[in-house]
């Protein structure tokens, strides 16, 4: 008799709504595993898209970052080293770096989109005109214990992150002097930095009247024609740096250490201008390469990135972050409908429903890569909502419950799309949706006999 009572009690617990709710919550936790794999899939596809951008960059031209120009001059200093009890003195060669007194960059980038497989990459063909002025360099600004300075080997150095994108030969034009063609490389070793250089001595006596003396102050211009992809930036190397950039790309993202002072963005493209004084950067006007490389000014680079109007990978990733919330909402809706229905849904049917909700994100990602995010979201959400509404209606044996689930899914996916479009207010919107949903579930189940005691008592009576 006691054994029968125990079995009846266990049977009552298993049949109670509270036990069913615990099973539903367990299934929600269990679905975190496939959701983790969905997140990994999104990351893998986004990484693949980034790899394609790099491949296109290698062929067309990479992200271009202009670093310079600089005046680089080799010099020697006397260095003492201690070996045991002896002091040994030897001569060491170093290079002094001088920055321009003024630099103005005027550029225009004709943009287009290249397609590789299913991925699209924004690229551009840019024409840049660099004009500026160098003051007469003083080696004492760099070092005091100088033995000799090789002014005849002074070089005009222009760092460029993607020299493979240069499309036309470039020359250094100095006012009142001969044109000097640029040569490949920086003319010295400076880590991973690449670029071109021109020897000042080839400009003639107008710049370097005495090879043993510093060059005179001079004004210069350089015209560059280069290809690049995604981004075009420059470093504020001069005492007074100005840049004006225009393009027909309608979706710019101004990036880097400085935002433009003026900008205009329209469907026809954008234009922007920057003005940066040397006080805005913690870099001296002259230094030795032995102390720091040319890259010391790279963190102050500024410019523009040509972004896609809709980055569907980030949108799908953001949608997946709300997956647990929306799976829980769907399960609670099915659970509430089940309580008012004479038929019961099996936990396996809940599991199938959850798997379908998780697969929505896979369907969304795969369609977005071909159709764009908005159309992909419409198709994926409509297909998932209709399929699950029919399935839940069949499981509960009621078209009314199926229609109710269709409304629930339509509202759920509509709210999710709205949250994704809000960007900065997405967290607030998501929190409000979760709070409202919790309130509805709490009051909808207020009179539920969670223990099943009343149902069991009625059955015994």
C-alpha positions in Angstrom: 0.0 0.0 0.0 2.8 2.4 0.9 4.5 1.5 -2.3 1.4 2.4 -4.3 1.1 5.7 -2.5 4.7 6.5 -3.4 4.2 5.6 -7.0 1.0 7.7 -7.1 2.9 10.6 -5.6 5.8 10.3 -8.1 3.3 10.1 -10.9 1.5 13.2 -9.7 4.8 15.1 -9.5 5.8 14.0 -13.0 2.4 15.1 -14.4 2.4 18.4 -12.5 2.9 21.7 -14.5 5.9 22.5 -12.2 7.8 19.4 -13.3 7.0 20.2 -17.0 8.3 23.7 -16.5 11.5 22.4 -15.0 11.9 20.1 -18.1 11.3 23.1 -20.3 14.0 25.1 -18.5 16.4 22.2 -18.8 15.8 22.1 -22.5 16.5 25.8 -22.8 19.8 25.2 -21.1 20.5 22.2 -23.3 20.0 24.4 -26.4 22.9 26.5 -25.4 25.1 23.8 -26.9 23.8 24.2 -30.5 23.7 28.0 -30.0 27.4 27.8 -29.2 28.0 26.1 -32.5 25.9 28.7 -34.3 28.1 31.4 -32.8 31.2 29.6 -34.0 29.7 29.3 -37.5 29.1 33.1 -37.6 32.6 33.7 -36.5 34.0 31.3 -39.1 32.0 33.0 -41.9 33.0 36.4 -40.8 36.7 35.3 -40.6 36.3 33.9 -44.1 35.0 37.3 -45.3 37.9 39.1 -43.7 40.3 36.6 -45.4 38.8 37.4 -48.7 39.2 41.2 -48.1 42.9 40.5 -47.4 43.2 38.4 -50.6 41.6 41.2 -52.7 43.9 43.7 -50.9 46.9 41.7 -52.0 45.7 41.7 -55.6 44.2 45.2 -55.9 45.8 47.1 -53.1 45.7 46.8 -49.2 44.5 49.3 -46.7 46.7 52.3 -47.3 48.3 54.2 -44.5 50.5 57.2 -45.4 53.4 57.7 -43.0 55.5 60.7 -43.9 57.2 62.4 -45.5 60.4 62.5 -43.4 63.9 63.8 -44.0 66.3 61.0 -42.9 70.0 61.8 -42.5 72.8 59.4 -41.5 75.2 60.5 -38.9 77.9 59.0 -36.7 78.5 59.3 -32.9 81.2 58.2 -30.6 80.1 55.4 -28.2 82.0 54.1 -25.2 81.7 50.5 -24.1 83.3 48.8 -21.1 85.0 45.4 -21.4 86.5 44.4 -18.1 88.8 47.2 -16.9 89.0 48.9 -20.3 86.9 51.5 -21.9 86.6 51.0 -25.6 85.5 53.8 -27.9 84.1 53.2 -31.3 82.1 55.0 -34.0 78.5 54.0 -34.5 76.2 55.1 -37.4 72.7 56.3 -36.7 70.0 58.1 -38.6 68.3 61.3 -37.7 64.6 61.9 -38.6 63.2 65.3 -39.3 59.5 66.1 -39.8 58.1 68.7 -42.1 57.2 72.2 -40.9 53.9 72.0 -42.9 52.1 69.3 -44.8 48.9 69.4 -46.9 47.3 66.3 -48.4 44.6 66.7 -51.0 43.1 63.4 -52.3 40.2 61.9 -54.2 39.3 58.3 -54.1 37.1 56.7 -56.8 35.5 53.7 -55.1 33.9 50.6 -56.4 33.0 47.1 -55.1 34.8 44.0 -56.2 33.1 40.6 -55.8 35.0 37.5 -55.0 32.9 34.4 -54.6 29.9 35.5 -52.6 31.8 38.3 -50.8 32.0 41.9 -51.7 35.0 44.2 -50.9 35.1 48.0 -51.3 38.2 49.2 -53.1 39.3 52.5 -54.4 41.7 54.2 -56.9 43.1 57.3 -55.2 45.0 60.3 -56.4 46.9 62.1 -53.7 48.8 65.4 -53.9 51.2 66.0 -51.0 52.6 69.5 -50.7 54.6 71.0 -47.8 57.7 72.5 -46.5 60.8 71.4 -44.6 62.8 73.8 -42.5 66.6 73.6 -42.6 67.4 70.6 -40.4 69.7 71.0 -37.3 71.5 67.9 -36.2 71.8 69.3 -32.7 68.0 68.8 -32.3 68.7 65.0 -32.4 72.1 64.5 -30.8 74.9 66.6 -29.2 77.9 64.2 -29.5 77.9 64.0 -33.3 81.2 63.0 -35.0 80.0 63.6 -38.6 76.9 64.0 -40.6 76.5 62.7 -44.1 74.3 65.4 -45.5 75.0 64.3 -49.1 73.1 61.0 -48.2 70.0 62.8 -46.9 66.8 61.1 -48.1 63.2 62.2 -48.6 61.3 59.2 -47.2 57.7 58.4 -47.6 56.2 55.5 -45.7 53.3 53.6 -47.3 51.7 50.4 -45.9 50.9 49.0 -49.4 53.5 49.9 -52.0 52.1 47.2 -54.2 49.1 49.5 -54.8 51.3 52.3 -56.4 50.1 52.5 -60.0 52.3 55.3 -61.5 55.9 56.3 -61.1 56.2 59.1 -58.5 58.7 62.0 -58.4 59.7 64.5 -55.8 59.2 68.1 -57.0 61.1 70.7 -55.2 60.6 74.4 -56.0 63.5 75.7 -58.0 65.2 72.3 -58.2 65.3 69.3 -60.5 62.7 66.5 -60.2 63.9 63.5 -58.3 62.3 60.1 -59.1 61.4 57.9 -56.1 63.3 54.6 -55.6 61.8 51.5 -54.0 62.1 50.9 -50.2 62.9 53.4 -47.5 66.6 53.3 -48.2 67.3 51.7 -44.8 65.9 49.0 -42.5 63.0 50.1 -40.3 61.1 47.0 -39.2 58.0 46.0 -41.2 57.5 49.6 -42.5 57.6 49.9 -46.3 57.7 52.9 -48.6 59.8 54.8 -51.1 62.6 57.3 -50.9 64.4 60.0 -53.0 67.9 61.3 -52.5 68.1 65.1 -51.9 71.5 65.3 -53.6 69.8 64.5 -56.9 67.8 67.6 -56.7 70.9 69.7 -57.3 72.6 72.6 -55.6 69.3 74.5 -55.1 68.6 72.2 -52.1 72.1 71.0 -51.2 74.6 73.7 -52.2 77.3 72.2 -50.1 77.3 68.4 -49.6 79.0 68.9 -46.3 76.4 71.3 -45.0 72.7 70.9 -44.1 70.2 71.3 -46.9 68.4 74.6 -47.1 64.7 75.0 -46.3 62.6 73.8 -49.3 59.0 73.4 -50.4 58.0 70.2 -52.1 55.1 68.4 -53.9 54.5 64.7 -54.5 51.7 63.2 -56.7 50.7 59.6 -55.8 48.3 57.4 -57.8 47.6 54.2 -55.9 45.0 51.5 -55.3 43.7 50.4 -52.0 40.9 48.7 -50.2 38.6 49.5 -47.3 40.7 52.2 -45.6 42.8 55.3 -46.4 44.6 57.0 -43.5 47.5 59.3 -42.9 49.7 60.2 -40.0 50.0 63.9 -38.9 53.8 64.1 -39.2 54.1 67.8 -39.8 54.1 70.7 -37.4 50.9 71.7 -39.1 49.1 68.9 -40.9 46.0 69.4 -43.1 44.2 66.8 -45.2 41.2 67.1 -47.5 39.7 63.9 -48.9 36.7 63.3 -51.2 35.2 60.1 -52.6 32.1 58.8 -54.3 31.6 56.1 -51.6 28.4 57.0 -49.7 29.1 55.0 -46.5 32.3 56.4 -44.9 33.4 55.7 -41.3 35.8 58.3 -40.1 38.4 56.5 -38.0 41.7 57.0 -36.3 42.9 59.4 -33.6 41.2 62.5 -35.1 37.8 63.1 -36.5 37.4 65.6 -39.4 36.8 69.2 -38.6 34.3 69.4 -41.5 32.5 66.7 -43.3 29.7 66.3 -45.9 28.1 62.9 -46.5 25.4 62.2 -49.1 24.3 59.4 -51.5 26.7 60.8 -54.0 29.8 60.4 -51.7 31.6 62.3 -49.0 34.1 65.0 -48.4 36.1 65.7 -45.2 38.9 67.9 -44.0 41.2 67.7 -41.1 43.6 70.2 -39.4 46.0 68.9 -36.8 48.6 70.9 -35.0 51.8 69.2 -33.6 50.6 69.9 -30.1 47.9 67.3 -30.6 50.4 64.5 -30.8 53.2 63.5 -28.4 55.9 63.2 -31.0 59.0 65.5 -31.3 59.9 67.2 -34.5 63.2 65.4 -34.8 64.6 62.2 -33.3 67.0 59.4 -33.8 66.0 56.1 -35.3 68.1 54.5 -32.6 65.6 55.8 -30.0 62.3 55.1 -32.0 61.3 54.1 -35.5 59.2 56.0 -37.9 56.2 54.0 -36.6 56.1 56.0 -33.4 53.7 58.4 -35.1 51.5 55.7 -36.5 49.1 55.6 -33.5 48.0 59.2 -34.4 46.9 58.2 -37.9 43.5 59.4 -39.1 41.3 59.0 -42.1 38.4 57.0 -43.4 37.1 53.5 -43.8 34.8 52.5 -46.6 32.3 50.3 -44.8 29.4 48.2 -46.2 26.0 49.9 -45.6 24.8 46.8 -43.7 27.3 44.5 -42.0 25.0 41.5 -41.8 27.6 39.4 -39.9 27.4 41.8 -36.9 23.6 41.9 -37.2 23.4 38.1 -37.2 25.8 37.9 -34.3 23.7 40.5 -32.3 20.6 38.5 -33.1 22.2 35.3 -31.9 23.0 37.0 -28.5 19.2 37.3 -28.0 18.6 33.7 -28.9 18.2 32.4 -25.4 15.7 35.1 -24.6 13.6 34.4 -27.7 13.8 30.6 -27.3 12.5 31.0 -23.7 9.7 33.3 -25.0 8.6 30.7 -27.5 8.8 27.8 -25.0 6.7 29.8 -22.5 4.1 30.6 -25.1 3.9 26.8 -26.0 3.7 26.0 -22.3 0.9 28.5 -21.6 -1.1 27.2 -24.6 -0.5 23.7 -23.4 -2.0 24.5 -20.0 -5.2 25.6 -21.6 -5.3 22.7 -24.1 -6.6 19.2 -23.4 -3.6 17.7 -25.1 0.0 17.8 -23.8 3.1 18.4 -25.7 5.9 15.9 -25.2 9.4 17.2 -24.1 10.8 15.9 -27.4 8.3 18.2 -29.2 9.7 21.1 -27.2 13.2 20.0 -28.2 12.3 20.0 -31.9 10.8 23.4 -31.5 13.9 24.7 -29.9 16.2 23.2 -32.6 14.0 24.9 -35.2 14.4 28.2 -33.4 18.2 27.7 -33.3 18.3 26.7 -37.0 16.7 30.1 -37.8 20.0 31.7 -37.2 21.8 29.3 -39.6 19.2 30.0 -42.2 19.4 33.7 -41.6 23.2 33.7 -42.0 23.2 31.6 -45.2 20.5 33.7 -46.9 22.1 37.0 -45.8 25.3 36.2 -47.6 23.3 36.0 -50.9 20.3 38.2 -50.5 21.2 40.9 -47.9 20.1 41.0 -44.3 16.6 42.5 -44.6 15.2 40.1 -47.2 17.1 37.2 -45.5 15.5 38.0 -42.2 12.0 38.2 -43.7 12.3 34.9 -45.4 14.0 33.1 -42.5 11.6 34.4 -39.9 8.5 33.7 -42.1 9.6 30.2 -42.8 10.4 29.4 -39.2 7.2 31.0 -37.8 4.9 29.3 -40.3 6.6 25.9 -39.8 6.5 26.1 -36.0 3.0 27.4 -35.9 1.7 24.5 -38.0 3.8 22.1 -35.9 2.6 23.4 -32.5 -1.0 23.4 -33.7 -0.7 19.8 -34.8 1.0 18.8 -31.6 -1.8 20.4 -29.4 -4.5 19.3 -31.9 -5.9 22.8 -32.3 -5.8 25.3 -35.2 -6.5 28.0 -32.6 -3.3 27.3 -30.7 -1.4 27.1 -34.0 -2.8 30.5 -35.0 -1.9 31.9 -31.6 1.7 30.6 -32.0 1.9 32.3 -35.4 1.0 35.6 -33.9 3.5 35.0 -31.1 6.3 34.2 -33.5 5.4 37.2 -35.8 5.5 39.6 -32.8 8.7 38.0 -31.5 10.6 38.2 -34.8 9.3 41.7 -35.4 10.5 42.9 -32.0 13.9 41.2 -32.6 14.3 43.0 -35.9 13.3 46.3 -34.3 15.9 45.7 -31.5 18.6 45.0 -34.1 17.9 48.3 -35.9 18.1 50.4 -32.7 21.9 49.9 -32.3 22.7 52.1 -29.3 19.3 51.5 -27.7 19.3 47.7 -28.4 20.1 46.8 -24.8 17.4 49.0 -23.4 14.8 47.6 -25.9 15.9 44.0 -25.2 15.6 44.6 -21.4 12.1 46.1 -21.8 11.0 43.2 -24.0 12.3 40.7 -21.5 10.6 42.5 -18.6 7.2 42.7 -20.4 7.4 39.1 -21.5 8.2 38.0 -17.9 5.2 40.0 -16.6 2.9 38.5 -19.1 4.0 35.0 -18.3 3.7 35.6 -14.5 0.2 36.8 -14.7 -0.9 34.3 -17.4 0.2 31.5 -15.1 -1.0 33.1 -11.8 -3.9 30.6 -11.3 -2.0 27.5 -12.5 -2.0 24.6 -10.1 1.8 24.0 -10.3 1.8 21.0 -8.0 -1.2 19.4 -9.7 -2.8 18.8 -6.3 -6.3 20.0 -7.3 -6.2 17.9 -10.5 -5.2 14.8 -8.6 -7.8 15.4 -5.9 -10.5 15.8 -8.5 -9.4 12.6 -10.2 -9.7 10.7 -6.9 -13.1 12.1 -6.2 
